[in-house]
Amino acid sequence: MSLSIRNQIPGTVTSVTPGEVMATVKVRLEGGQDMTAAITLEAVKELGIAEGSAVRTLIKSTEVSLATGPVEGLSIRNQIAGTVADVATGGAMASVKVDINGGALTAAITKDAVADLGLAAGASVVALIKSTEIALATA
C-alpha cells in the first residue's frame, strides 16, 4: 500500500501500556530517539503490537510543529531534535525538511512561522508531535 504520509520512520516497540479504550505505545526509532503513540486498544490487538514488534511511525507533515529548542511545560510527548535540511516556501505555507538521527521529518508550517523562527538550512530545531497524531503500521 502506498501512502501520502511523508513521515514514515521505522522503529521497535519498547512498551505497550493498555487502558480501557486507548493504549500508549513507546517506540525506539532507528536513530535511538523515543516516540510515544496513543492508539486504540483494538488497533494494538488487530496489528499484534507488543514489545519487540517492528513498526513504522506514520505522521502527517501538518501534525509536526517546530521549535528552536526544547520546550518545557507542554503535554506534547514527542520532542525530536534535528537540523533543518531544506526549506521550500510558497505563498502562505512552507515545507521544512528536518534531518534527525536515522531519518528525516517533514513539517508543513506557515511561511510566517519560518520567518519568525529564522529557519534555514543548518538551523537546530525540535520537532513537536502529539502522541495522538502518530499512527503505527506493522510490516
C-alpha positions as CSV (number, residue, x, y, z in Angstrom):
1,M,0.0,0.0,0.0
2,S,1.3,3.5,-0.9
3,L,0.5,6.4,1.4
4,S,0.7,10.1,1.0
5,I,2.1,10.4,4.6
6,R,5.6,11.7,4.1
7,N,6.9,10.9,7.6
8,Q,7.3,7.1,7.9
9,I,10.0,6.3,10.4
10,P,10.9,2.7,11.4
11,G,11.4,1.6,14.9
12,T,10.8,-1.1,17.6
13,V,8.2,-1.2,20.2
14,T,9.7,-0.9,23.7
15,S,6.4,-0.9,25.7
16,V,2.7,-1.0,25.4
17,T,0.5,0.4,28.2
18,P,-3.1,-0.5,27.7
19,G,-6.1,1.4,29.0
20,E,-9.8,1.0,28.7
21,V,-10.0,2.1,25.1
22,M,-6.6,3.5,24.2
23,A,-3.0,2.4,24.7
24,T,0.2,4.2,24.7
25,V,2.9,2.6,22.6
26,K,6.5,3.6,23.1
27,V,8.7,3.1,20.0
28,R,12.5,3.4,19.8
29,L,13.3,4.8,16.4
30,E,16.3,3.5,14.4
31,G,18.2,6.7,15.3
32,G,17.8,6.0,19.0
33,Q,15.1,8.6,19.8
34,D,11.9,7.5,21.7
35,M,8.5,8.3,20.4
36,T,5.1,7.7,22.0
37,A,1.9,6.9,20.1
38,A,-1.6,6.9,21.5
39,I,-3.7,4.4,19.5
40,T,-6.8,2.4,20.2
41,L,-6.5,-0.9,22.1
42,E,-8.4,-2.5,19.3
43,A,-5.6,-1.5,16.9
44,V,-2.9,-2.9,19.2
45,K,-4.7,-6.2,19.2
46,E,-5.5,-6.3,15.5
47,L,-1.9,-5.4,14.5
48,G,-0.4,-7.7,17.1
49,I,1.7,-4.9,18.5
50,A,3.8,-6.0,21.5
51,E,7.2,-5.2,23.0
52,G,9.8,-6.1,20.4
53,S,7.4,-5.6,17.4
54,A,8.9,-3.8,14.3
55,V,6.7,-0.9,13.4
56,R,6.6,2.2,11.3
57,T,5.6,5.5,12.8
58,L,3.4,7.5,10.4
59,I,3.0,11.2,11.0
60,K,1.3,13.7,8.6
61,S,3.6,16.7,7.9
62,T,0.8,19.0,9.0
63,E,0.9,17.5,12.5
64,V,4.6,18.3,13.0
65,S,5.3,21.6,14.8
66,L,8.8,23.1,15.1
67,A,10.6,24.9,17.9
68,T,14.1,26.4,18.0
69,G,14.9,24.4,21.2
70,P,13.4,22.0,23.7
71,V,10.1,23.2,25.2
72,E,9.1,22.6,28.8
73,G,5.7,22.7,30.3
74,L,3.8,21.0,27.4
75,S,1.7,18.0,27.2
76,I,3.3,17.1,23.9
77,R,5.1,13.8,24.5
78,N,7.4,13.8,21.4
79,Q,10.2,16.3,21.1
80,I,12.7,15.1,18.5
81,A,15.9,17.1,18.0
82,G,17.1,17.7,14.4
83,T,18.7,20.0,11.9
84,V,16.9,21.8,9.1
85,A,18.0,20.3,5.8
86,D,15.7,22.3,3.4
87,V,13.0,24.9,3.4
88,A,10.6,25.3,0.5
89,T,8.2,28.2,0.7
90,G,5.1,29.0,-1.2
91,G,2.6,31.9,-1.0
92,A,1.4,31.1,2.5
93,M,2.9,27.7,3.6
94,A,6.3,26.2,3.8
95,S,7.6,22.6,3.8
96,V,10.6,22.2,6.2
97,K,12.7,19.0,6.0
98,V,14.4,18.2,9.2
99,D,17.2,15.6,9.4
100,I,17.0,13.5,12.6
101,N,19.2,10.6,13.7
102,G,18.3,7.7,11.5
103,G,16.0,9.6,9.1
104,A,14.1,12.8,8.4
105,L,10.8,14.5,9.2
106,T,8.9,17.0,7.1
107,A,6.8,19.8,8.7
108,A,4.2,21.8,6.9
109,I,4.1,25.2,8.7
110,T,3.2,28.7,7.7
111,K,5.7,30.8,5.7
112,D,5.4,33.4,8.6
113,A,6.5,30.8,11.1
114,V,9.6,30.1,9.1
115,A,10.4,33.8,9.0
116,D,9.6,34.3,12.7
117,L,11.8,31.4,13.8
118,G,14.6,32.2,11.3
119,L,14.5,28.7,9.9
120,A,17.1,27.9,7.2
121,A,19.3,25.0,6.3
122,G,21.6,24.2,9.2
123,A,19.4,25.5,11.9
124,S,18.8,23.4,15.0
125,V,15.2,22.6,15.7
126,V,13.0,20.4,17.8
127,A,10.0,18.6,16.1
128,L,7.0,18.5,18.4
129,I,4.4,15.8,17.7
130,K,1.4,14.9,19.9
131,S,1.1,11.2,20.6
132,T,-2.4,11.1,19.4
133,E,-1.2,12.2,15.9
134,I,1.0,9.2,15.4
135,A,-0.3,6.2,13.6
136,L,1.6,2.8,13.6
137,A,1.9,0.3,10.8
138,T,3.4,-3.2,11.0
139,A,5.4,-5.0,8.3
